[in-house]
């Protein structure tokens, strides 16, 4: 019954970085004396993570704080409910790591994991190797500067490998890890040919170590290192196979439901079913997995995908490094939340946090230089710093997780299911002149409460264990660096600067013989440009002119380019036109105000 998946890609080199005890490491970096003490990071009543000294003394993550104190009375408890320090540290570390990338394929996963595709760097350095003198090799970190890099011995093992008897030749990830450690953080690294294998192989040697999965990656008889490596993993440990999927697969192999450990947060299975058991099961294959795992809400082809993962196949590319996140999400969990007043109070807190995150992650400061009409004239405006949006979330989403009703015996069924509703992001949230309190109140009143009533139309009877508020569907704003639009005014100013020294003008000569054509060689004087003006986008509360203050229609069309939609170029509006965001009509800029009044009357 079993059918082998298509052949694996084996020509890529991917590194998976996993920061060791990241939350605890942030506090240890701020207070180095904590490194020698058992540390637990508390969120609510749970220790969300503990450092390795605490683990050595019997503590583990997702443990009750009361239990942690009982097991280790001298444990240092630090509060970690404010995610700002972790977010800042994660962004700083990611910026450090992506600086090593040539192809910009550096993708962050959560706060503490990073994938990097270094295929181009490795291939470049392979060609530089001298097979007759591997012990005196040099790894180049730059194509343009042959002196930038480090010496290494390519004939010896670098870190750990799987299988343990084979040698590894490259120490690029070791160089990155060592430099990361100088910043106060250690990490575990896994190296292989795809995301799945790189993530799993790194788990073999923790903490502060690295492991490479070595060839052969493909064989005709199934005895390659990939198959041998994966077969020993419990089915629930495979990335991409969630708790419910794993339980269905276990039940199929065992012919009965597998027992689980009823823990406080995530129950682990008491009965292990290995990848090898599933892969070699006589009735198992992609068709069986499709019938087993498919259903409403499940993507088509799930059986082929999971069968591929079980056989070590993962062709998902490492995404290119992004300057802004794909979405911004804030959530909190509750022991009991069953009144509207309590919900509104929590929505206000979450909305304020969401707006703070949007300001922190999506705003940048830029200095506007003074403009001078001509030499000897006072500046038209003084230099000052302004803030601008680098991306605009187009969608506001509210998600809740209702707590299942109690069973007759007083117990509750385990459920992690969320329900969600969304609406277009209100434009007033982009107003930089209003206070956060005012914006959050409007966001709750005009956006989140209506969404909540759609999710829970009944006035009572619900009990929530979680609320999530998210800004999604981000569209890059116009900028000098690119994005879906370009700042036209700055483009013309930049053109003036570049062409200034060749500007042709009429100027009397020194001898008073009339006008003579001269080429000015001014370098610093700027002239005011009377180029095409951009109409202000409608419904924006912020008092800043120009269409770049909110996404233009062309930007909206390209907001979901991550999902391989067609290019927005075919829908671009001419520079002297404007497309109405309500009805899609195209009109000259001068007609936009009248058109908006028509919408208001109708």
C-alpha positions as CSV (number, residue, x, y, z in Angstrom):
1,X,0.0,0.0,0.0
2,X,2.8,2.4,0.9
3,X,3.9,4.6,-2.0
4,X,7.2,6.4,-1.9
5,X,7.1,10.2,-2.3
6,X,8.8,12.1,-5.1
7,X,12.6,12.4,-4.8
8,X,14.0,14.7,-2.1
9,X,15.8,17.9,-2.9
10,X,19.4,17.4,-1.8
11,X,21.2,20.4,-3.3
12,X,20.2,23.0,-0.7
13,X,22.1,23.8,2.6
14,X,19.8,25.1,5.3
15,X,20.6,26.0,8.9
16,X,18.1,26.1,11.7
17,X,19.0,28.3,14.7
18,X,17.1,27.7,18.0
19,X,18.1,30.0,20.8
20,X,18.6,28.2,24.1
21,X,16.0,29.0,26.7
22,X,15.4,32.3,25.0
23,X,13.1,33.9,27.5
24,X,15.5,33.1,30.4
25,X,18.5,34.2,28.2
26,X,17.0,37.6,27.8
27,X,17.0,38.1,31.6
28,X,20.4,36.5,31.9
29,X,21.8,38.9,29.2
30,X,20.5,41.8,31.3
31,X,21.7,40.3,34.6
32,X,24.6,37.9,34.0
33,X,24.6,36.7,37.6
34,X,21.4,34.8,36.8
35,X,23.3,32.4,34.6
36,X,24.5,30.4,37.6
37,X,21.1,30.3,39.3
38,X,17.9,28.4,38.5
39,X,15.6,30.8,36.7
40,X,11.9,30.3,35.8
41,X,10.0,32.8,33.6
42,X,6.5,33.3,34.8
43,X,3.4,34.0,32.7
44,X,0.1,33.8,34.7
45,X,0.6,30.8,37.0
46,X,2.9,28.9,34.6
47,X,6.6,28.7,34.2
48,X,6.7,29.2,30.4
49,X,10.4,28.3,30.3
50,X,13.3,27.6,32.7
51,X,17.0,27.8,32.2
52,X,19.3,24.8,32.1
53,X,20.4,25.2,35.7
54,X,16.7,25.0,36.7
55,X,16.3,21.9,34.5
56,X,19.3,20.3,36.1
57,X,17.4,20.7,39.4
58,X,14.3,19.0,38.2
59,X,12.2,21.9,36.8
60,X,10.7,21.9,33.3
61,X,8.7,24.4,31.2
62,X,4.9,24.6,31.4
63,X,5.1,23.8,35.0
64,X,3.0,25.4,37.8
65,X,4.9,28.0,39.6
66,X,3.8,26.5,42.9
67,X,5.1,23.2,41.9
68,X,8.4,24.7,40.7
69,X,8.9,26.4,44.1
70,X,8.2,23.2,45.9
71,X,10.7,21.2,43.9
72,X,13.4,24.0,43.9
73,X,12.8,26.4,46.7
74,X,15.7,28.7,45.6
75,X,14.4,29.1,42.1
76,X,14.5,32.8,40.8
77,X,11.1,33.7,39.4
78,X,11.1,36.5,36.9
79,X,7.9,37.9,35.4
80,X,7.7,37.5,31.6
81,X,4.2,38.7,30.7
82,X,5.5,41.9,29.0
83,X,6.9,40.5,25.7
84,X,8.6,43.8,24.7
85,X,12.1,42.7,26.0
86,X,11.8,39.4,24.2
87,X,10.6,41.0,21.0
88,X,13.4,43.5,21.0
89,X,16.0,40.9,21.6
90,X,14.6,38.6,18.9
91,X,14.6,41.5,16.4
92,X,18.2,42.4,17.3
93,X,19.4,38.8,17.0
94,X,17.6,38.4,13.7
95,X,19.2,41.5,12.3
96,X,22.6,40.1,13.3
97,X,22.0,36.7,11.7
98,X,20.5,38.0,8.4
99,X,23.7,40.2,7.9
100,X,25.5,36.9,7.1
101,X,23.1,36.1,4.3
102,X,23.9,36.7,0.6
103,X,20.5,35.7,-0.9
104,X,18.4,37.3,1.9
105,X,16.7,34.0,2.6
106,X,16.6,34.3,6.3
107,X,13.3,33.6,8.0
108,X,12.3,34.1,11.6
109,X,9.9,31.6,13.2
110,X,8.5,33.0,16.5
111,X,10.9,34.8,18.8
112,X,13.6,32.1,19.1
113,X,14.0,30.3,15.8
114,X,15.6,31.3,12.5
115,X,16.0,29.4,9.2
116,X,18.7,30.5,6.9
117,X,19.4,29.2,3.4
118,X,23.2,29.3,2.9
119,X,23.4,27.2,-0.3
120,X,25.0,30.0,-2.3
121,X,27.6,30.7,0.4
122,X,28.5,27.1,0.8
123,X,28.7,26.4,-3.0
124,X,30.9,29.5,-3.4
125,X,33.3,28.3,-0.8
126,X,33.3,24.7,-2.1
127,X,34.9,26.0,-5.3
128,X,37.6,27.7,-3.2
129,X,38.7,24.5,-1.4
130,X,42.1,23.1,-2.2
131,X,41.7,19.3,-1.9
132,X,45.4,19.0,-1.3
133,X,45.5,21.3,1.7
134,X,42.1,21.1,3.4
135,X,43.5,21.8,6.9
136,X,44.5,25.3,5.8
137,X,41.2,26.4,4.4
138,X,39.6,29.9,4.5
139,X,35.8,30.5,4.5
140,X,34.9,33.7,2.7
141,X,32.0,35.7,4.1
142,X,32.0,38.2,1.2
143,X,32.2,37.9,-2.5
144,X,33.7,41.4,-2.8
145,X,36.2,41.2,0.0
146,X,38.4,38.1,-0.1
147,X,39.9,39.0,3.3
148,X,36.6,38.9,5.1
149,X,36.1,35.5,6.6
150,X,37.9,33.0,8.9
151,X,40.4,30.2,8.7
152,X,39.3,26.7,9.5
153,X,40.3,23.0,9.1
154,X,38.0,21.5,6.4
155,X,39.4,18.0,7.1
156,X,38.0,17.7,10.6
157,X,34.6,17.4,12.2
158,X,32.8,20.7,13.0
159,X,30.3,20.1,15.8
160,X,28.2,17.0,16.0
161,X,27.0,14.9,13.0
162,X,24.5,12.2,12.2
163,X,25.6,9.4,11.8
164,X,28.2,10.0,14.4
165,X,31.0,8.2,12.5
166,X,31.0,10.5,9.5
167,X,33.0,13.7,9.2
168,X,31.6,17.2,8.5
169,X,33.7,19.8,6.6
170,X,32.1,23.2,7.1
171,X,32.1,25.4,10.2
172,X,30.1,28.4,8.9
173,X,27.3,27.8,11.4
174,X,29.9,27.5,14.1
175,X,31.3,30.9,13.2
176,X,27.8,32.4,13.4
177,X,27.1,30.7,16.7
178,X,30.3,31.9,18.3
179,X,29.6,35.5,17.3
180,X,26.0,35.2,18.6
181,X,27.4,34.0,21.9
182,X,29.4,37.2,22.2
183,X,26.1,39.0,22.2
184,X,25.0,37.1,25.3
185,X,23.0,34.3,23.6
186,X,23.7,30.7,22.8
187,X,21.8,28.6,20.3
188,X,21.4,25.1,19.0
189,X,21.9,24.7,15.2
190,X,20.8,22.0,12.8
191,X,22.1,21.7,9.2
192,X,20.5,19.7,6.5
193,X,18.9,20.0,3.0
194,X,15.4,21.1,4.0
195,X,13.6,22.8,6.9
196,X,12.1,19.7,8.3
197,X,15.4,17.9,8.7
198,X,17.4,20.9,9.8
199,X,15.0,21.6,12.6
200,X,14.9,17.9,13.8
201,X,18.6,17.2,13.6
202,X,19.4,20.2,15.7
203,X,17.5,18.7,18.5
204,X,19.9,15.8,18.9
205,X,22.5,17.9,20.8
206,X,21.3,20.6,23.1
207,X,22.2,23.2,24.3
208,X,24.8,25.3,22.6
209,X,25.8,22.8,20.0
210,X,25.2,22.0,16.3
211,X,24.5,18.8,14.4
212,X,24.7,18.1,10.7
213,X,22.7,15.4,8.9
214,X,25.1,13.9,6.4
215,X,24.5,12.0,3.2
216,X,23.5,9.7,1.7
217,X,20.2,11.4,1.5
218,X,18.7,9.2,-1.2
219,X,19.0,5.4,-1.8
220,X,17.2,2.9,-3.8
221,X,16.7,0.4,-0.9
222,X,15.5,3.0,1.7
223,X,18.6,2.7,3.9
224,X,19.7,6.4,3.5
225,X,20.5,8.5,6.5
226,X,17.3,10.6,6.2
227,X,15.0,7.5,6.6
228,X,17.1,6.1,9.4
229,X,17.1,9.4,11.2
230,X,13.3,10.1,10.9
231,X,12.2,6.5,11.8
232,X,13.2,6.9,15.4
233,X,11.1,10.0,16.0
234,X,7.7,9.9,17.7
235,X,5.0,10.9,15.2
236,X,4.0,14.0,17.2
237,X,7.5,15.4,17.1
238,X,7.5,15.9,13.4
239,X,6.9,19.6,12.5
240,X,3.7,20.0,10.5
241,X,1.9,17.2,12.3
242,X,-0.2,18.7,15.1
243,X,-1.8,17.1,18.1
244,X,-5.0,16.0,16.5
245,X,-3.4,14.7,13.4
246,X,-0.9,12.7,15.5
247,X,-3.7,11.2,17.6
248,X,-5.6,10.1,14.4
249,X,-2.4,8.5,13.0
250,X,-1.7,6.8,16.3
251,X,-5.2,5.4,16.6
252,X,-4.9,4.0,13.0
253,X,-1.7,2.2,13.8
254,X,-2.7,1.0,17.2
255,X,-6.3,0.2,16.1
256,X,-7.5,2.1,19.2
257,X,-7.1,5.6,20.7
258,X,-3.7,6.3,22.2
259,X,-3.6,7.2,25.9
260,X,-2.6,10.8,26.6
261,X,-1.2,12.4,29.7
262,X,-3.9,14.9,30.9
263,X,-1.6,17.8,31.7
264,X,-2.5,21.3,32.5
265,X,-1.7,22.8,29.1
266,X,-0.6,20.2,26.5
267,X,-1.0,16.6,27.3
268,X,1.8,14.3,26.0
269,X,1.1,10.9,24.7
270,X,1.7,7.9,27.0
271,X,2.1,5.6,24.0
272,X,4.7,6.4,21.4
273,X,4.1,5.6,17.8
274,X,7.3,6.2,15.8
275,X,7.6,7.5,12.2
276,X,9.0,4.1,11.3
277,X,5.9,2.3,12.6
278,X,3.7,4.5,10.5
279,X,5.8,4.5,7.4
280,X,6.1,0.7,7.4
281,X,2.5,0.0,8.4
282,X,1.0,-2.3,5.7
283,X,-2.1,-0.2,5.1
284,X,-0.4,3.2,5.3
285,X,0.1,5.6,2.4
286,X,-0.9,9.0,1.1
287,X,-4.4,7.8,0.1
288,X,-5.1,6.4,3.6
289,X,-3.7,9.6,5.2
290,X,-6.0,11.7,3.0
291,X,-9.1,9.7,4.2
292,X,-7.8,9.7,7.7
293,X,-6.9,13.4,8.1
294,X,-9.0,15.1,5.4
295,X,-12.3,16.8,6.1
296,X,-14.0,20.2,6.3
297,X,-11.4,22.9,6.8
298,X,-8.5,20.7,5.9
299,X,-6.5,21.6,2.7
300,X,-6.7,19.3,-0.2
301,X,-3.7,17.0,-0.6
302,X,-3.1,16.7,3.2
303,X,-2.3,13.0,2.8
304,X,0.4,13.6,0.2
305,X,1.9,16.3,2.3
306,X,2.0,14.3,5.6
307,X,3.3,11.2,3.7
308,X,6.1,13.4,2.3
309,X,7.0,14.7,5.8
310,X,7.2,11.1,7.1
311,X,9.6,10.3,4.3
312,X,11.8,13.4,4.9
313,X,10.4,15.5,2.0
314,X,9.9,19.2,2.5
315,X,10.4,21.5,-0.4
316,X,9.2,24.7,1.3
317,X,11.7,27.5,0.6
318,X,13.2,29.7,3.3
319,X,11.4,33.0,3.0
320,X,13.3,36.2,2.3
321,X,14.0,38.4,5.3
322,X,11.3,40.9,5.9
323,X,11.7,44.3,7.6
324,X,8.1,44.1,8.8
325,X,6.1,41.2,10.2
326,X,3.4,39.5,8.2
327,X,0.9,40.2,11.0
328,X,0.8,41.6,14.5
329,X,-1.1,39.5,17.0
330,X,-1.8,40.1,20.7
331,X,-3.6,37.6,22.9
332,X,-4.3,36.6,26.5
333,X,-5.7,33.6,28.2
334,X,-8.2,33.4,31.0
335,X,-9.4,31.0,33.6
336,X,-12.9,32.4,33.2
337,X,-14.3,35.2,31.0
338,X,-18.1,35.1,30.8
339,X,-19.4,38.6,31.0
340,X,-19.5,41.4,28.4
341,X,-18.1,44.0,30.8
342,X,-15.1,41.8,31.5
343,X,-14.7,41.1,27.8
344,X,-14.8,44.9,27.0
345,X,-12.2,45.5,29.6
346,X,-9.9,42.9,28.1
347,X,-10.5,44.2,24.6
348,X,-9.4,47.6,25.7
349,X,-6.1,46.2,27.1
350,X,-5.5,44.1,24.0
351,X,-6.3,47.0,21.6
352,X,-3.9,49.3,23.4
353,X,-1.2,46.6,23.2
354,X,-1.9,46.1,19.5
355,X,-1.6,49.8,18.7
356,X,1.7,50.0,20.7
357,X,3.0,47.1,18.7
358,X,1.9,48.6,15.4
359,X,3.7,51.9,16.3
360,X,6.9,50.0,17.4
361,X,7.0,47.6,14.4
362,X,5.5,49.6,11.6
363,X,6.6,53.2,12.1
364,X,10.0,54.7,11.2
365,X,11.5,58.1,11.7
366,X,12.8,60.1,8.8
367,X,14.4,63.5,8.8
368,X,13.1,65.9,6.2
369,X,15.9,68.2,5.0
370,X,15.3,71.9,4.6
371,X,14.5,73.1,1.1
372,X,16.0,76.2,-0.5
373,X,14.5,78.0,-3.5
374,X,17.9,79.3,-4.7
375,X,21.2,80.5,-3.5
376,X,21.0,83.2,-0.8
377,X,17.3,82.6,0.0
378,X,16.3,81.5,3.5
379,X,15.2,77.8,3.8
380,X,11.6,77.3,3.0
381,X,11.3,74.9,5.9
382,X,13.5,73.8,8.7
383,X,14.8,70.2,9.0
384,X,12.6,68.1,11.2
385,X,11.9,64.5,12.0
386,X,8.6,62.9,11.1
387,X,7.2,59.4,11.5
388,X,5.9,57.4,8.6
389,X,4.2,54.1,8.3
390,X,6.4,51.5,6.5
391,X,3.4,49.1,6.2
392,X,-0.3,49.1,6.6
393,X,-2.4,46.2,8.0
394,X,-5.5,46.0,5.9
395,X,-7.4,43.6,8.2
396,X,-8.5,43.6,11.8
397,X,-9.2,40.1,13.1
398,X,-10.7,39.0,16.4
399,X,-10.4,35.4,17.6
400,X,-11.8,33.7,20.7
401,X,-11.5,30.3,22.2
402,X,-14.7,29.2,23.9
403,X,-14.2,26.8,26.8
404,X,-16.1,23.5,26.2
405,X,-19.1,22.9,28.5
406,X,-18.6,20.7,31.5
407,X,-19.4,17.0,31.2
408,X,-21.8,15.4,33.6
409,X,-18.9,14.3,35.8
410,X,-17.6,17.9,36.0
411,X,-14.7,17.4,33.6
412,X,-14.1,19.2,30.3
413,X,-13.1,18.0,26.9
414,X,-9.8,19.2,25.6
415,X,-10.2,21.8,22.9
416,X,-7.8,24.4,21.3
417,X,-10.2,25.4,18.6
418,X,-10.6,29.1,17.9
419,X,-13.3,31.0,16.0
420,X,-12.5,34.2,14.2
421,X,-14.2,37.1,12.4
422,X,-12.5,40.0,10.6
423,X,-13.2,43.4,9.0
424,X,-11.2,46.0,7.1
425,X,-8.8,47.9,9.4
426,X,-10.3,51.3,10.2
427,X,-8.3,54.1,8.7
428,X,-8.4,56.1,11.9
429,X,-5.8,53.8,13.6
430,X,-3.1,55.4,11.3
431,X,-3.7,58.8,12.8
432,X,-0.4,59.8,14.4
433,X,-1.9,62.9,16.0
434,X,-4.4,61.1,18.2
435,X,-3.6,59.6,21.6
436,X,-3.3,55.8,22.0
437,X,-6.1,55.8,24.6
438,X,-8.4,57.6,22.1
439,X,-7.5,55.2,19.3
440,X,-7.9,52.1,21.4
441,X,-11.3,53.2,22.6
442,X,-12.5,53.8,19.1
443,X,-11.0,50.5,17.9
444,X,-12.9,48.6,20.6
445,X,-16.1,50.5,20.1
446,X,-16.2,50.6,16.3
447,X,-14.3,47.4,15.5
448,X,-13.8,44.8,18.1
449,X,-17.2,44.9,19.9
450,X,-19.1,44.5,16.6
451,X,-16.8,41.6,15.7
452,X,-17.3,40.0,19.1
453,X,-21.1,40.2,18.8
454,X,-20.9,38.4,15.4
455,X,-18.8,35.7,17.1
456,X,-21.0,35.5,20.1
457,X,-24.5,36.8,19.3
458,X,-26.0,35.4,22.5
459,X,-25.8,37.7,25.5
460,X,-24.6,35.1,27.9
461,X,-23.8,31.4,28.2
462,X,-20.3,31.6,26.7
463,X,-17.1,31.2,28.7
464,X,-13.8,32.2,27.0
465,X,-10.4,30.9,27.7
466,X,-8.6,33.1,25.2
467,X,-9.0,36.3,23.1
468,X,-6.7,37.3,20.3
469,X,-6.6,40.6,18.4
470,X,-4.6,40.8,15.3
471,X,-3.6,43.2,12.5
472,X,-3.1,41.2,9.4
473,X,-2.7,41.4,5.6
474,X,0.1,43.9,5.8
475,X,0.8,46.0,2.7
476,X,4.3,47.6,2.4
477,X,4.1,51.3,2.1
478,X,5.9,53.4,-0.4
479,X,9.5,54.0,0.5
480,X,12.9,54.8,-0.9
481,X,13.8,51.1,-0.6
482,X,10.9,49.8,-2.7
483,X,7.6,48.3,-1.5
484,X,4.5,48.2,-3.6
485,X,4.7,51.9,-4.2
486,X,7.3,54.6,-4.4
487,X,7.4,58.0,-2.8
488,X,7.0,60.1,-5.9
489,X,7.8,63.4,-4.2
490,X,11.0,62.1,-2.9
491,X,11.8,60.6,-6.3
492,X,11.5,64.0,-7.9
493,X,13.6,65.7,-5.2
494,X,16.3,63.0,-5.6
495,X,16.2,63.6,-9.3
496,X,16.8,67.3,-8.7
497,X,19.8,66.5,-6.5
498,X,21.3,64.2,-9.0
499,X,20.8,66.6,-12.0
500,X,21.6,69.8,-10.1
501,X,25.2,70.1,-11.3
502,X,24.1,69.8,-14.9
503,X,21.1,72.2,-14.6
504,X,20.9,74.6,-17.5
505,X,19.7,78.1,-16.9
506,X,19.9,81.6,-18.3
507,X,22.3,83.9,-16.4
508,X,23.9,87.2,-17.3
509,X,27.7,86.9,-17.9
510,X,30.2,88.9,-16.0
511,X,30.7,91.4,-18.9
512,X,27.1,92.4,-19.2
513,X,26.8,91.1,-22.8
514,X,23.3,89.8,-22.4
515,X,22.3,86.3,-21.5
516,X,24.7,83.4,-21.8
517,X,23.9,79.7,-21.4
518,X,25.9,78.2,-18.5
519,X,25.9,74.9,-16.6
520,X,25.7,75.5,-12.8
521,X,27.9,73.4,-10.6
522,X,25.9,73.8,-7.4
523,X,26.1,70.8,-5.1
524,X,24.0,71.6,-2.1
525,X,21.3,74.0,-3.2
526,X,17.9,72.5,-3.7
527,X,15.1,74.0,-5.8
528,X,11.4,73.7,-5.2
529,X,9.9,71.2,-7.6
530,X,6.5,71.9,-9.0
531,X,5.9,68.3,-10.1
532,X,2.6,66.4,-10.2
533,X,0.8,66.6,-6.8
534,X,-0.6,63.5,-5.2
535,X,-4.2,63.6,-3.9
536,X,-4.7,63.0,-0.2
537,X,-6.2,59.6,0.4
538,X,-9.7,59.7,1.8
539,X,-10.9,58.9,5.3
540,X,-7.5,59.3,6.9
541,X,-7.7,61.2,10.1
542,X,-4.0,62.1,10.3
543,X,-3.2,65.6,9.0
544,X,-0.5,64.5,6.6
545,X,-0.9,65.2,2.9
546,X,0.0,62.8,0.1
547,X,-1.3,59.4,-1.0
548,X,1.6,57.6,0.7
549,X,0.0,58.1,4.1
550,X,-2.3,55.1,3.5
551,X,-2.0,52.3,1.0
552,X,-3.0,53.2,-2.5
553,X,-5.4,50.9,-4.4
554,X,-2.4,49.4,-6.3
555,X,-0.9,48.6,-2.9
556,X,-4.1,47.0,-1.8
557,X,-4.1,44.7,-4.8
558,X,-0.6,43.6,-4.0
559,X,-1.1,43.2,-0.3
560,X,-1.5,39.4,-0.6
561,X,1.4,38.8,-2.9
562,X,2.7,36.2,-0.4
563,X,-0.2,34.0,-1.6
564,X,0.9,34.1,-5.2
565,X,-1.8,36.4,-6.5
566,X,-1.3,38.1,-9.8
567,X,0.8,41.2,-10.0
568,X,-0.9,44.4,-9.3
569,X,0.8,46.1,-12.3
570,X,-2.2,45.4,-14.5
571,X,-4.5,47.3,-12.1
572,X,-2.2,50.3,-11.7
573,X,-4.0,53.6,-11.9
574,X,-2.4,56.3,-14.0
575,X,-0.4,58.9,-12.2
576,X,-3.0,61.6,-12.8
577,X,-5.9,59.5,-11.7
578,X,-7.4,58.1,-8.5
579,X,-9.4,54.9,-7.9
580,X,-12.2,55.2,-5.3
581,X,-11.7,52.8,-2.5
582,X,-15.4,52.3,-2.1
583,X,-16.7,51.7,-5.6
584,X,-13.6,51.3,-7.7
585,X,-14.3,54.2,-10.0
586,X,-11.4,55.9,-11.7
587,X,-11.4,59.7,-11.8
588,X,-9.0,62.7,-11.9
589,X,-7.6,63.8,-8.7
590,X,-9.5,67.1,-8.7
591,X,-12.8,65.1,-8.6
592,X,-12.1,63.0,-5.5
593,X,-13.6,65.4,-3.0
594,X,-16.9,65.7,-4.9
595,X,-17.0,61.9,-5.4
596,X,-16.6,61.3,-1.7
597,X,-19.4,63.7,-0.9
598,X,-21.6,61.8,-3.3
599,X,-20.9,58.6,-1.4
600,X,-21.7,60.3,1.9
601,X,-25.1,61.4,0.6
602,X,-25.9,58.0,-0.7
